């Protein structure tokens, strides 16, 4: 019985680690991004130079997929991030007003490289606050 009590107390006092993803782009024009899913349904994220950004809305956080999006309706753009946890590949899709108009008009010249950016991510361990 004492062994069980000691074991339980040790497990409760052990550090809790947060899921953290560091994402890099092959182009030096893109700064590193860090994503940390929270228990309140948001994702805290940081831009290497701009610092902490407005929290993202957590859409899916499963064993294999992390999907998040901007929360506020923004007339300039909406951003979606889809991270495959197994491969570490993340696609960032940014829809600007002009792009949405071109999609609605079925513009055959729409350049999808202007809409989607691919990142390489790795999970890191950080102590939860």
N, C-alpha and C positions, 0 to 999 in steps of 0.2 A: 504493500500500500504506500509506504513512504517513497519507494522508487517511482511509483506512478505520479505522486504529487510533485516530486522533484522534476520529473520529465515534463510535466505540464507547465510548471513554472518556468523552466528553461525555454520551452517553445514559445511562451507568451512574451518573454523578455528578449527574444532574439530580434535582430533588426529586420525591418520590413523594407524590401527593395521594390522600387517602382520600375515599371516597364518604360524604357527610354530608347528611342530610336534616333540615331545620328545619320543624316542623309547628306550625301555629297553628289555634286554634278561633275561630269568630266570637264566642263568648260570653266575656266577660271573667272568668267563673268558672273557665275552664280555662286552666292555665298552658301555656306553650310546651314542646314535646318535641323533642329532638334525637336522631337515630338514626345510628349509624355501624357498618355491617357490618364484621366482622373476618374474617381469614383462618382462624381456628380454629373456624368454624361457629357463632359467637355474634354478637350485635349489642349493642354498648355503647350505652346510652341515658341521657339526662339529662332530668330534670324541672327546669323553670326555677327553682323554689323549693327543691325537695328535693335537688337535685344528682344525682350519679351513682346509678343504680338497679342492682339485680341484673341481670347480662347476660341478654338474651333468647336463645332458641334460634333460629338462622337456619334457616328451612324452605325458602324459595325466594329466590334472588337472580339474576334474569335481566335482560335488557335492559329489560323492561317491567314487572316485578313484584318487589316486595320483601315477603315474608311472614315474620313472626316471631311467637314465642309465649313465654309464661313457661315456664321450665325446671323449676321445682320444683312438685311437687304441693302445692297450697295449698287448705286446706279452706274458705278465705274466698272465693277467686275464681281464675279462670284468664283470662288476657288473650291475645287474638290481634290482630295488626295486619296489614292488607293494604294496601300502598301501590301505587297505579298510577303508575308513574314517568312515563308520558306525560302524564297529566292533572294529576298532583300531588295527586290525591284519595286520602285514606287513611281506611279504616274501622277503628275499634277496637271489638272485640267483647269484652265482659267478661261471663263466666258466673259468677254467684254461686250458692252452694248452693241458695238459695231459688228462683232462676230455673230451675235445672236440674230441681228438683222440679215446678215449674209446667209446664215443658215436658213432663216425663214424664206428668203428669196431663192434658196437652192442655188447659190452661186457656185458654178463649177470650178472657179479659180480659187476657192477657199483653200488656204495653205494650213494644213492641220499642225504643222510644226509651230505655228503661231499660237496654237490652242493647248497643246500637250507638251509637257517637259518630262523626261525620264530621269530618275534619280537612282542611285545605289545607296542602300541603307544597311546599317548594322545595328544590332541591339547592343546596348551598353547597360551597365548596372549602376544605378544611382540610389543612394539611401533615400527612402521616402521621408518627407517632412511631416 
